[in-house]
Amino acid sequence: MDRQLPFLFLLFLCLLSIFPDLSGSTPLRVSGGHGDRKTKLSVLKLVTGRSSATIDPTRVTQISWRPRAFVYRNFLTDEECDHLITLAKDKLEKSMVADNESGKSVESEVRTSSGMFLSKGQDEVVANVEARIAAWTFLPKENGESIQILHYEHGQKYEPHYDYFHDKVNQELGGHRVATVLMYLSDVEKGGETIFPNSEVINNCMINPFFCYAGDCDAVFSSFFSLINGNLQAKKSQPKGDDWSDCAKNGYAVKPRKGDALLFFSLHLNATTDPLSLHGSCPVIEGEKWSATKWIHVRSFETVFNNECQDQNPSCSQWAVNGECDKNPLYMVGSENSVGHCRKSCKVCS
């Protein structure tokens, strides 16, 4: 009976959410996501440096514990999604991958999308999104790379890969990537799912009910009856119909939905790399896919230059050869208000 008490408590919370008159709470209207919406008193406003960001934990769903992965519904507004796409549209270049030995950016058929990097705090919208990411992840803004905007056309993909590094060059600045926030800027008619081929999605409610979000009543009820039946290790299934691509059926997958954000961790809690964080982007079958990625490192990713002429990214020389100094000068060269990331390769300093 003692083991069932936590479930009874969560069942009570579910009843409060189903019958709001019993809860005695007053609905609160908050802005953010796709229009205003009523929600219980669950919104958190966190201050990160000079910026503040509002997050709503009730929109977050844990989809996997191995690797640790979460989806935040309506993380971005439609207007924010459209704005980020507009910033990138005329600056896209073929996406590159990091060479496992040298750490340099190279072309590969493993990744066939096109993309570009924004500058940190490029405008008010970008700054607000970055503050919101820091508030949600509880990771410092300075540990993050600049947001990368990606565009996938028909048939384009990114085969399963890791976000942590295999080379020492990329680890020197900021260390491993500990977390990734992938924001979907458009809906995709079919395909384009984010796939975790090696994920082990165990229903943690069956092991400890407090892993569950209290509003997920289906999970709580299911877990309660599973406990009664002695089934503590049931595998959590993900039914997939014809609207999923064949690629997405090879593991746990997330459909791209405009405004949603996916957070997953590439390192374990003890800072060792997590091989279960292997992930990829399935080929787009119908429509097109726009996304924005924020990689977050173990340490600060920002370099103090002390007026020295140097690059912030080991890929700068290759980007300069590809003409990025002229195509994306704000990121590469900088402006009066921000230092460029590739000033040495763009030959604007000596």
Secondary structure, DSSP 4 states (H G I P E B T S, - for coil): -GGGHHHHHHHHHHHHHHSHHHH-PPPEEE--SSS-EEE-S--EEEEETTEEEEE-GGGEEEEEEBTEEEEETT-S-HHHHHHHHHHHGGG-EE--EE-TTT--EE--TTB--EEEEPPTT-SHHHHHHHHHHHHHHT--GGGBPPPEEEEE-BT--EEEE-SS-SSHHHHTTT-SEEEEEEEE-S--SEE--EEETT-B-B-GGGT-GGGS-TT-HHHHHHHHHHHHTT--SPBPP----TTS-TGGGGSEEE---TT-EEEEESB-TTS-B-GGG-EEEPPEEES-EEEEEEEEESS------TT----SSTTHHHHHHTTHHHHSHHHHTB-SSSB-S-TTTTTS--
